[in-house]
Amino acid sequence: MVTIELVCGILIVMTMLALFGWAVSLFGMQAMCIDTASDIARQTARGDSEAVQRVRDSAPDGAVINIDKSAAEVEVTVRLASKPFDFVPPVHLKAVATAVMEPGS
């Protein structure tokens, strides 16, 4: 009886730890999406295409980056779907950043 309870307890604890680790990694990936969006918006507003490419290369794997540029501002949207396990539905992350175009860019 004690052995079965111990096995069930260990399985529950291991499952909870795996899900907790996944949740923590989601916060980290959301922060990376926010950083990527703000960096691309700022560098696009400055007119620095080389820096934009460097930031795009360092974006999280699978991130979809959309840049909407107008005469007055730049809006960058970064989307990422995170699905580490087959039995967990994907979590869609999104970050949006806006920057005002700098004169002469």
C-alpha positions, 0 to 999 in steps of 0.5 A: 500500500505504501509503495503504490502511494509513494509511486503515485506521489512521485509521478504527481510531483514530477509532472508538477515540476515539468509543468512548472518548468514549462511555465517558467520557460514561457515567461522567459520566451515572452520576455525574449519576444518583448525584447525582440519587438522593441529592439527591432522597432527602435532600430527600424526607426533609426534606419539601421537595417544591419542591426535589425537583421542581427536582432532578427537572427537572435529572435527565438526559434519559430518567431514570426516578425511583422514590421508595419512602417508608416511615415510617422511610426514603426510597429513591430509584432512578434508572434511565437507558438510554444508547444513543448509536449504533445499532450499540451495545447500550444500557447501563443505568445505575442509582443507588440512594440511601437517607435516614432520614426527619427528624422532623416531615416 
